[in-house]
Structure formats: C-alpha cells, structure tokens
Amino acid sequence: MAAMAAEEEEYEAVLCVKPAVHVYRVPPRASNRGYRAAEWQLDQPAWSGRLRITAKGKIAYIKLEDKTSGELFAQAPVEQFPGIAVESVTDSSRYFVIRIEDGNGRRAFIGVGFVDRGDAFDFNVALQDHFKWVRQQSELAKQAENPDQGPKLDLGFKEGQTIKLNIANMKKKEGTAGNTRPRPAGPGGLSLLPPPPGGKSSAPVCPSGERPSSLSVPAQLPGTPITDALLAWPQPTAAPAAAAADVWGDFAKASGSASSQTQANAGWVQF
C-alpha cells in the first residue's frame, strides 16, 4: 500500500518538447549490424506531429502527439538509456528507432526523425540527464540504507608521512613582543620617547634638582650690563634655597665689579 501511495504522489515532469518530428515504418532488421535510415522511405513519412518527453519517477515516456489537438498517437516507455527502447541509427544523427507500446502488451518499432540536428541533440541529452539523475538517486538511497558501507574519510597520517610547518614568522613575532623596554621617565614623572634609530639625543636629561655639569653660566664681562639673556638662563626646577642664593650672589658680584670699574675709568675721556 505504501508503494502504491508513493506512485500516486509522483508527478509528471516535462523534459523536452519538439514541435516537428516525422515517423517512419521500419523494415525488419535482418542482422545485428544496426538500423540504417537510408533504408526507410524518408520522403514519405507515415505520420508527422510533435514529440514530448515526460518523466514520472524513474521512467521516461516518449509521446508522439498531434500538433493541433494534442491527441496521443503513440507512446514509448523508456526504463533505461541507452537501451532497447531507444536506439540510434548507424548512418545519421537525426534519426532514432523507438519501441512503442499500446498498453495491452503489444509492442512495435518505428523510426523517428527530426528536421533539425539541434532537435535531435536535445532529444538525446534530455534522456541522458534524466537517467543520470536516476542513477544518482539510487546511489544515495543505497548509502542511506547502509551508511557504514560507504567510503570513510581518513584524515590520519600514513606510515612514513610527514608534514613541514614554517614557524619562522611566529618566532619573530614572539621575540619582538618579549624585547619591549619601558620608556625612560623624565622630570615630573613624564615618559619620554626613545631617540630615533641611528640618531643621537639632542640634550641630556638630568634628574630633578641637579644642575648639568657640562653647562656653565656665561661669564659677564666688565662694563656689560645685566641683560635679558642672562636673566633668562634656565634654572633648576627644584633647587634648594642655598643654591638659588649662590646663583644670585654671582650676579651681585658681577654687578659690583662693574660699578667699581666704572668709577675707576671716570677720569678717561670716551671717544
């Protein structure tokens, strides 16, 4: 009952339709050498109409119908292709021999010819594609019934098989990440950028509260007044009070010597 229900649910699909086809009477074949279209009366076809290929389940049907009314003239069930139900002739690609059935068990062989070679090609390809699909469905059904018998995917290494991994880039990245150095801290806890590669630092960085030893206060010449350049000399940010007094004491001494030098030279006439 289940099989009958499945057959009733199967629908009929149209695979190919050709509007012009001729039918010929085929003489009995005397040997197994094949059919020849040249032996038919090609100028006197027995019938002309349209050809339609349909499929219902695994079986394809070649139907010869009237062009105007669509009345069925003959039908050829095809259960296998290539096979005895459809055969090509040996002397042309536009003619075939098909086996028709009337539903009462009677069978006959007739010749079918197409006007265009393209129509004959489409007829052949439609049958090939259908039975290719039938074979694929049969294989899938077998695999579903016996999944253990199908080919298994083996991803293991064969005996003696090796693989090679290139991890040079990985080592380089790991080494670069491990060699990072902290930035040096400047006065006030600010982090300083390192000097550019191959360059030299423009000025030394001294700790807070210390005076650089390589720099000295420019000496004041006698008779030179205290200018803004001298007053703008950078001073230590956190210098002790004693150090600040000493610095201004140097300026006071320089100022006093300048005034005494001016008194000593008061008797000279300036030009």
Buried (B, 14 or more C-beta within 10 A) or exposed (E): EEEEEEEEEEEEEEBBBBEBBBBBBBEEBEEEEEBBBEBBEBEEBEBBBBBBBBBEBBBBBBBBBEEEEEEEBBBBBBEBBEEEBBBBBEEBEBBBBBBBBEEEEEEEBBBBBBBEEEBBEBBBEBBEEBBEEBEEEEEEEEEEEEEEEEEEEEEEEEEEEEEEEEEEEEEEEEEEEEEEEEEEEEBEEEEEEEEEEEEEEEEEEBEEEEBEEEEEEEEBEEEEEEEEEBEEEEEBEEBEEEEEEEBEEEBEEBEEEBEEEEEEEEEEEEE
